[in-house]
Structure formats: C-alpha cells, structure tokens
Amino acid sequence: MRAKADPLQDSDYAALAKFRHEIRHFQAFSEVQAAEVGLTPQQHQALLAIRAASPDEATVGHVAERLVLKPHSATGLVDRLVALGLVARKAASNDRRRAMLRLTDRAYEILADLSAVHRDEIRRLKPLLLDILSEFDVVYDRQGAE
C-alpha cells in the first residue's frame, strides 16, 4: 500500500499545473523540430537514446527501455530507422545473436542540429522551470515547519 502523502495545498496544484504546462510546451516544441527534419518524435527520441548509450548497451532492448516501449514496438521503430538510413545493426562481437545499433553519419548530423536547438530551448526554459520547482520547496519548507 502506498504511504499517505502530505495534503496538497492550492499552491501545489498551481505549481503542478505550471510544471505540466511547461513540459507540454517543450514537448510540442520538440515535436515541431523533429517534424521539420522529417522525423517523428519517437524516431528522434530513439536516435537520442542510441547516441547517448554506451556502445555495449545500444540495443533494441535499450531503446525499448528508454522510450518505455514494448520490445516488439521498439523493433518496429528501429526497423523504420534502418530503412531511413539513420541506424545500422551490427552483430555483437561476443554474441552474434545480439544486434548492436549505431547511428549513421546522416543521423549524427540530424541529431547534432536537433540537439543544439533543444539545448537552447532548455536553457531558455531553465529559469522558469527552476522557479516552478522552487515553489514545491516553499510548500515543503512550510509543511516541515508545522
């Protein structure tokens, strides 16, 4: 059974609503950026997950875990990225049954451009998000003092 949470205040609801709004705004921004380079949001996320993975963890299973997908859905997503020439599969040297994923040069270029734009947007949002997150600290501090 879940532990009973501290009662929520009106300010908690307001902070949660602001936080969700800004996260959704960023998500919409990201979707538009991906579409402008011909990717779906999931394809963009998959490329990012593969790029961020260490060489020995860049597998379909890793993509499934990072994108919260079922393995067969991740397989289909990776198949589409392979068909687009953005990802290549290579058998693992220690287990030929295991396919390792790597980005193609074209994928590296697309992802570098997308990531730079996303980093700039995150930098723009950072002060706002920090302010929103600090609202939760204020509520916590107030409750702790009671």
FITI-505344 format. One record per residue (C-alpha): z, y, x. Coordinates in steps of 0.02 Angstrom, whole numbers, padded with zeros to 5 digits, always signed. Example, Ala and Ser with C-alpha at 12.3 -4.5 7.8 and 13.67 -1.06 7.14 Angstrom:
# residues 2
+00390-00225+00615
+00357-00053+00684
END
This chain:
# residues 146
+00000+00000+00000
-00040+00175+00060
+00104+00288+00107
+00131+00430-00013
+00052+00589+00054
+00135+00758+00054
+00097+00850-00107
-00058+00958-00097
-00049+01144-00121
-00184+01257-00192
-00218+01314-00013
-00251+01132+00037
-00383+01115-00098
-00461+01280-00046
-00466+01229+00138
-00539+01058+00094
-00672+01139-00014
-00719+01262+00125
-00723+01123+00254
-00833+01011+00145
-00948+01158+00109
-00974+01198+00293
-01001+01015+00337
-01130+01001+00197
-01212+01162+00257
-01227+01089+00432
-01295+00927+00362
-01428+01021+00262
-01472+01120+00419
-01488+00959+00517
-01598+00878+00384
-01719+01026+00389
-01726+01023+00579
-01764+00836+00581
-01899+00855+00448
-01983+00992+00548
-02016+00868+00689
-02067+00728+00570
-01904+00630+00567
-01790+00577+00428
-01605+00619+00450
-01568+00434+00483
-01704+00422+00614
-01632+00575+00701
-01457+00500+00695
-01520+00334+00763
-01607+00419+00909
-01448+00514+00947
-01343+00356+00938
-01460+00265+01056
-01465+00412+01177
-01276+00428+01179
-01246+00241+01204
-01224+00163+01373
-01371+00053+01423
-01275-00107+01385
-01224-00053+01210
-01389+00019+01144
-01424-00119+01018
-01467-00129+00834
-01284-00175+00805
-01230-00015+00889
-01350+00086+00781
-01280-00002+00627
-01102+00038+00678
-01135+00220+00723
-01234+00256+00564
-01121+00149+00452
-01265+00036+00400
-01280-00148+00365
-01365-00240+00508
-01524-00276+00410
-01540-00091+00364
-01519-00042+00546
-01651-00169+00595
-01774-00092+00473
-01734+00082+00538
-01760+00029+00718
-01922-00061+00669
-01987+00104+00598
-01937+00198+00757
-02028+00068+00862
-02182+00087+00751
-02175+00276+00776
-02172+00251+00965
-01998+00325+00983
-01898+00171+01029
-01938+00017+01133
-01849-00151+01128
-01816-00249+01286
-01729-00416+01303
-01558-00402+01386
-01557-00471+01562
-01401-00576+01531
-01451-00639+01357
-01636-00646+01316
-01595-00662+01130
-01513-00490+01129
-01629-00340+01115
-01582-00180+01204
-01651-00016+01139
-01717+00128+01240
-01796+00292+01193
-01975+00328+01242
-02020+00486+01336
-02082+00562+01173
-01914+00525+01089
-01820+00606+01235
-01923+00765+01213
-01899+00772+01024
-01714+00735+01038
-01686+00864+01175
-01764+01000+01067
-01668+00946+00911
-01504+00932+01004
-01519+01105+01081
-01544+01182+00908
-01398+01081+00839
-01285+01132+00983
-01325+01315+00949
-01283+01293+00764
-01120+01205+00806
-01074+01347+00924
-01109+01469+00784
-01001+01369+00663
-00859+01333+00784
-00754+01490+00748
-00771+01466+00561
-00725+01282+00570
-00578+01318+00683
-00515+01447+00558
-00531+01323+00416
-00445+01186+00516
-00304+01304+00562
-00271+01328+00376
-00215+01147+00372
-00096+01181+00518
-00020+01328+00424
+00013+01217+00272
+00083+01080+00384
+00196+01203+00477
+00258+01273+00311
+00297+01099+00244
+00383+01048+00406
+00499+01199+00394
+00561+01149+00221
END
